[in-house]
Each structure stands twice: as structure tokens, then as C-alpha cells.
Amino acid sequence: MAEILGQPLLPAVIPSLTLLAMLCAATADMTPPAPAQATVELRLTSVDEGDAKLLEQSLRHQLSDRLLQDGYRLVPDGEPAGVGVWIHLDGTQVRVLARGTGDREQTVAGGDPKVVVLEVLQLTTGLVDEVRPDQTVERAAVALQLAPGIGDPQLREHLQTGLLARGFALTRSPTPTDQRLCVRADGDALAVHTVTGSQECLADAPTTLVPQATALPARALMLLDTAAVSLDQHAQAQSEASATTATEPVPEPVFVPMAVEPRTMAPPATGAPEAANTPPEDAEGSLDNRIPSFTMTGHGGLVGRGGGTDGHFGFRLRTGGRRWLGGGLELTMIPAVASNLRVFEAIPAAVFDWRLPFSKRGLVALAAMGGLHVHHYRQGGSLGDRGTRLGPSVGTTVRLTMLGERGLVAFAGLRAGWSGGRWVHVLSGRSTWRRSAMLIGFEVGLGWDFPWRGRS
């Protein structure tokens, strides 16, 4: 019958088929697992409360939906993420900065809000895909599932924004370690319950009812409160179940000695050593901390000098690193009134400061200043004297500053220095007003801090 070189065909083919099957099985086992979902931190800021603020809210809702649809996980502000996205809107343009394995920045010119939104959506998703995550961040998230019976499409947007603000991450592709928040209509109310991410929403699950409010913001707020409680309770129940499983005794494995044939160790390879892992960038270098900013502040308080205490007020303009060195100008004014005498003092000065961070939003600002002391006085009566005197002024301030949302700045601090000299006013042979050159004061103030270009 059939032979190869005088040997039967079937015995020669069987070993080859067996080897091929073993190779196919090994190749199937080596298939890499599906990559984890990349995490994205989305941060938006604007310069005012007008049209830019409305455009910011629209972009926040639509960008969140787009990134979730593309398979990314959104994490709350300030949390570690593989990709950081910062978008700043002003009156003329929109700046988009994406930060991952590399940094990319693009600008979209202002114009029709609908066109601007479409351009920013396309640009942002393209930049996020291009920079790629610089680290793998494991983060449990919430998948929001609204039943078809809920007819308000804006309810999902309000819930997504509210959950992010309360510290919950979001996803559209939940895993068994995630949670699924289920919302459905139940008559005139909304029913809410939470299940594990790998489960589907249950029609007969225990739910919490939320009455339907007439206004969308009120309905969304009540639903958000109920959803947060439901998610926390479900997470706590999962943690307790995991703890109970972990405490169950596990039988110790029985080891059976096996005969192992001795083998010689192969000599180490002489190739180049493996490259050390690059440590992740310091968390302090967030998008807001590394960009230059422009700050306008107003202050007021009390200043004490030998001879009395006076009120003071003024303002400061500053530019420089938001948490680094900077400089600017300051004008402080000190009005005073005495018997038949009016005094007005102004201290214009150049300022050099250093901002030191002490928390996520806290700063300690140390400043040194130098300038002029302008002393203007006017005595009462038709024969009263008037005049203006000048003197040098140097001093320092220490301010405890908090950076709030949307660029708001609030601070309190101390100032001290030497200014002008010794001032004495004499009327009818007696002193009516006197102040020494040394001063110390207390001040509080508010202002606005906003970035003026992207980080280099």
C-alpha cells in the first residue's frame, strides 16, 4: 500500500499531527489578556461666569459622554489617572492640554458655540488617543444604566457630573469589581438600586423610590443623594462579604516529595542590563500647578505704628508660577483723620514673592517689596498748611492663601517693614498726629488667579 521510502505512511503522519496540536494549544494559552481600561482625569476652567461658563458646562457633559463611549474611565479631579486633560476657556479661544506619555497642546479659536464644541470634542478625543497613558491606574467605577422609561435625556448628564463631584469614577464597560447603578421609572417616582458590575439590573430588586420633582435640578439632586447612598451601601456589603470569605479556614496543601534530576545552571547572558523602570512623575506636578498664572487681589486690614493704628486697603497684581516664584506691583493706601488734620498715605511698591504649597489648594506666599512712601496732609482752617512728602519704603508680607474653584483666591496674612520715616504734625504748639517708621499690620483679601498660557 502507500509507503514513504519503503515505510508505511500512517505511522509517519501521526507524530507530526500530535506535535502540531500541542503547538496550537500552547499558542492559545499564550494569548495576552485584554488591556485594562485607561483612566482619564477631565478638568475644565473658564475665565468668567458669562458665555464661557455656559460653554464650559456644555463641554463637560458632552466630553464626558464621548470619553465614556470611547472606552475610557473618568476619575474625579485630583485622582491619579493615566491621561490628564485640562481645557481652559476664555473670551477668544479654548486651550486643550493632554498629558500622558507625552504632552500635547492645541488651541481652538472662539466663534459659534456649536462649532466650537464640535471642534473641541474631535480635538480632545484625538489628543487623548495620541498621548497614551503614562501609567496603569486600577480604579473601581460606576456604570450608570437608565431604563428606557425615563424620558429626560439631561438626567444622565446631571447624574454623571454629580457622581464625579462626589468622588465616584465612571465607566460604560463595567467589570465584576465595579458597580452598576440602575434607575427606572416606577409610576410617578424613580426607583434606584445597585448591583455588581457584571450583573444586569433586576426588575424585582429592593429599590429606593425618589419622587418626581417638577424642576430638573431638584429632581437630579434628590436622585443623586439616593444614588450615592445606594452605591455606598452596596460597596460596604461587598466588603463585608469579602472579609467573611477571607476569614474562612483554608486547608493547608499537602506536599509530596518528588525526585528532581540535578541540572547545571546556564551561565548568565552577557547582554545589556535591563533598563530601570522610570518612576512616575510627582503627583505635585498637576496641570494647575505647573502653568504660569496672573493674579489680581484686593486686601484690607489694620496697620500699627508707634503713635497709633490706622486702617489700610489696596490691591496687588502678580504674575509667575502658580506654585513657584513670581513678581508684580502693589499699591497700599492708609487714610487717617485727626483734630483739624487729614492725612492720606500711599505706598506703591514692586513685589517679589515665592509661593510654597502645603496642601492640594493651599499656599504660603512669602513676599518682599520696595518702593515709595507718599505722605500727603492737609490742615483745617483757611490758614491751614498742606503738602506732600516722600520717603523710601521696604517691607515683607506672609500670606496664607487658598485657591478655590474657578480661580477664586482668599488669603489672610501679616505685613511688617520700615516705611517713610517718622511723621509728626504740630498745630498751635502741640502734636496732633504722629507715627513711627516701623509698622506691623494684619490683612485679609480676595482675588482671582487664572492661567495665561499652557505649561511648557
ZIJOVEN-V643424 format. One record per residue. RES is the residue in one letter. SS is DSSP state (h for helix, s for strand, l for the rest). Layout:
[[RES	SS] [RES	SS]]
//
This chain:
[[M	l] [A	l] [E	s] [I	s] [L	l] [G	l] [Q	s] [P	s] [L	h] [L	h] [P	h] [A	h] [V	h] [I	h] [P	h] [S	h] [L	h] [T	h] [L	h] [L	h] [A	h] [M	h] [L	h] [C	h] [A	h] [A	h] [T	h] [A	h] [D	h] [M	l] [T	l] [P	l] [P	l] [A	l] [P	l] [A	l] [Q	l] [A	l] [T	s] [V	s] [E	s] [L	s] [R	s] [L	s] [T	s] [S	s] [V	l] [D	l] [E	l] [G	l] [D	h] [A	h] [K	h] [L	h] [L	h] [E	h] [Q	h] [S	h] [L	h] [R	h] [H	h] [Q	h] [L	h] [S	h] [D	h] [R	h] [L	h] [L	h] [Q	h] [D	l] [G	l] [Y	l] [R	s] [L	s] [V	s] [P	l] [D	l] [G	l] [E	l] [P	l] [A	l] [G	l] [V	s] [G	s] [V	s] [W	s] [I	s] [H	s] [L	s] [D	l] [G	l] [T	l] [Q	s] [V	s] [R	s] [V	s] [L	s] [A	s] [R	s] [G	l] [T	l] [G	l] [D	s] [R	s] [E	s] [Q	s] [T	s] [V	s] [A	s] [G	l] [G	l] [D	l] [P	h] [K	h] [V	h] [V	h] [V	h] [L	h] [E	h] [V	h] [L	h] [Q	h] [L	h] [T	h] [T	h] [G	h] [L	h] [V	h] [D	h] [E	h] [V	h] [R	l] [P	l] [D	l] [Q	l] [T	l] [V	l] [E	l] [R	l] [A	l] [A	l] [V	s] [A	s] [L	s] [Q	s] [L	s] [A	l] [P	l] [G	l] [I	l] [G	l] [D	l] [P	l] [Q	h] [L	h] [R	h] [E	h] [H	h] [L	h] [Q	h] [T	h] [G	h] [L	h] [L	h] [A	h] [R	l] [G	l] [F	l] [A	l] [L	s] [T	l] [R	l] [S	l] [P	l] [T	l] [P	l] [T	l] [D	l] [Q	s] [R	s] [L	s] [C	s] [V	s] [R	s] [A	s] [D	s] [G	l] [D	l] [A	s] [L	s] [A	s] [V	s] [H	s] [T	s] [V	s] [T	s] [G	l] [S	l] [Q	l] [E	l] [C	l] [L	l] [A	l] [D	l] [A	l] [P	l] [T	l] [T	s] [L	s] [V	s] [P	s] [Q	l] [A	l] [T	l] [A	l] [L	h] [P	h] [A	h] [R	h] [A	h] [L	h] [M	h] [L	h] [L	h] [D	h] [T	h] [A	h] [A	h] [V	h] [S	h] [L	h] [D	h] [Q	h] [H	h] [A	h] [Q	h] [A	h] [Q	h] [S	h] [E	h] [A	h] [S	h] [A	h] [T	h] [T	h] [A	h] [T	h] [E	l] [P	l] [V	l] [P	l] [E	l] [P	l] [V	l] [F	l] [V	l] [P	l] [M	l] [A	l] [V	l] [E	l] [P	l] [R	l] [T	l] [M	l] [A	l] [P	l] [P	l] [A	l] [T	l] [G	l] [A	l] [P	l] [E	l] [A	l] [A	l] [N	l] [T	l] [P	l] [P	l] [E	l] [D	l] [A	l] [E	l] [G	l] [S	l] [L	l] [D	l] [N	l] [R	l] [I	l] [P	s] [S	s] [F	s] [T	s] [M	s] [T	s] [G	s] [H	s] [G	s] [G	s] [L	s] [V	s] [G	s] [R	s] [G	l] [G	l] [G	s] [T	s] [D	s] [G	s] [H	s] [F	s] [G	s] [F	s] [R	s] [L	s] [R	s] [T	s] [G	s] [G	s] [R	l] [R	l] [W	l] [L	s] [G	s] [G	s] [G	s] [L	s] [E	s] [L	s] [T	s] [M	s] [I	s] [P	s] [A	s] [V	s] [A	s] [S	l] [N	l] [L	s] [R	s] [V	s] [F	s] [E	s] [A	s] [I	s] [P	s] [A	s] [A	s] [V	s] [F	s] [D	s] [W	s] [R	s] [L	s] [P	s] [F	l] [S	l] [K	l] [R	l] [G	s] [L	s] [V	s] [A	s] [L	s] [A	s] [A	s] [M	s] [G	s] [G	s] [L	s] [H	s] [V	s] [H	s] [H	s] [Y	s] [R	s] [Q	s] [G	l] [G	l] [S	l] [L	l] [G	l] [D	l] [R	s] [G	s] [T	s] [R	s] [L	s] [G	s] [P	s] [S	s] [V	s] [G	s] [T	s] [T	s] [V	s] [R	s] [L	s] [T	s] [M	s] [L	s] [G	l] [E	h] [R	h] [G	h] [L	s] [V	s] [A	s] [F	s] [A	s] [G	s] [L	s] [R	s] [A	s] [G	s] [W	s] [S	s] [G	l] [G	l] [R	l] [W	s] [V	s] [H	s] [V	s] [L	s] [S	l] [G	l] [R	s] [S	s] [T	s] [W	s] [R	s] [R	s] [S	l] [A	l] [M	s] [L	s] [I	s] [G	s] [F	s] [E	s] [V	s] [G	s] [L	s] [G	s] [W	s] [D	s] [F	s] [P	s] [W	l] [R	l] [G	l] [R	l] [S	l]]
//
